[in-house]
């Protein structure tokens, strides 16, 4: 009897979900959680929001792996993933997407009625991205929409309502997410062209896309600054925005010089998100006393 082939790295659950990439967006979610709560949220709210965020991300990620399994098998960068390599089955991926979707809906139910009603809308958005790359140049911007719902979703989760001023943060995260996903898609430019897939780099080319990333970063930071001013945040918030601008300029300069080396700016996005979280925490420090509410 032939021994089974050893599992590849892609067969590991954490590797399949790429848990390490949670750090790219989680700092923004935590920052808006502090802002929505105007300080510390209750332990219950904190746990439910984090569970909902992680579940939504895992649901979308698993569904994307399922939907893209045939395409991933043809891309040299992705053919070693769990589904193309056979380390995991398509049924596993779609089952994981469904389970995490159910966790999101359950967490939303325990948060408030509006969050519960809108949970399926959030799932439709995170699932829908997987098919936009087949039909639209602006699939990159659509994934920006996925990231842009973070501030709105967090405010709805915490307050059960969406203050209009949060629209500034939503548009800021749309620009920020589109910039990030444009960087990501630059790494797949050649394979996307070969497979007939759509993206901003495929449509406009590498040079124009790199310039667009810098413009989107500037737009996002400007809108985040306007958001901070509109809600009356103190100086530390704007110091963090300035620090993000300096780091983003450094990242964008490196991308101009080496537009095919996308992993470096990809990793710097964690530091940029962490700077924003730090700025929000410092701005709210007088309100972040030792009291923790259940």
Secondary structure, 3 states (H helix, E strand, C coil): CCCCCCCCHHHCHHHHHCHHHHHHHHHHHHHHHHHHHCCCCCHHHHHHHHHHHHHHHHHHHHHHHHHCHHHHCCCCCCCCCHHHHCCCCHHHHHHHHHHHHHHHHHHHHHHCHHHHHHHHHHHHHHHHHHHHCCCCCCHHHHHHHHHHHHHHHHHHHHHCCCCCCHHHHHHHHHHHHHHHHHHHHHCCHHHHHHHCCCCHHHHHCHHHHHHHHHHHHHHHHHHHHHHHHHCCCCHHHHHHHHHHHHHHHHHHHHHHHCCCCHHHHHHHHHHHHHHHHHHHHHHCHHHCCCCCCC
